[in-house]
């Protein structure tokens, strides 16, 4: 996902998210904020997974599950495109 596709999102450091396309606001936890910042920066799912593993010193399995759940949540809300674009082999 490119920065341009997420340019309608404004995310504060404390996790406040504003979607200018819909006018909706959301409050994210620390992990959600971390993931969304990485998406806005243009990182791939694989790059985000690696960054999360390093940042949170967690196993790849736990990180992958958390990441998949959050991407699914974002896609269900229409904030990002369907998460199948983030599949990693």
C-alpha positions, 0 to 999 in steps of 0.5 A: 500500500502506498502513502498516497492511498492512505493520504486521507488518514491523519494519525497522532502519536497517541493513537487518535485516527481521523479518516477525512474521507468518512469523517470517522475518528478512532482511538488506537492502542500502541500496537495499532498505532505502530502498525498504522504508522508503518502502513502510512510509511508504505511498508509491506506486511512482511516489513511490518511483521519484521519491525513488530518482532524487533520492537516488541521482542515477540515471536513471529507467530504472535506478531503475525496473528496480531498483524493479521487481525488488525489488518482485517479490522482495518479492511472491515472498516474500509480504512485500507483495502482488503488485507489479501494484498498483504499476504506473505509467503 
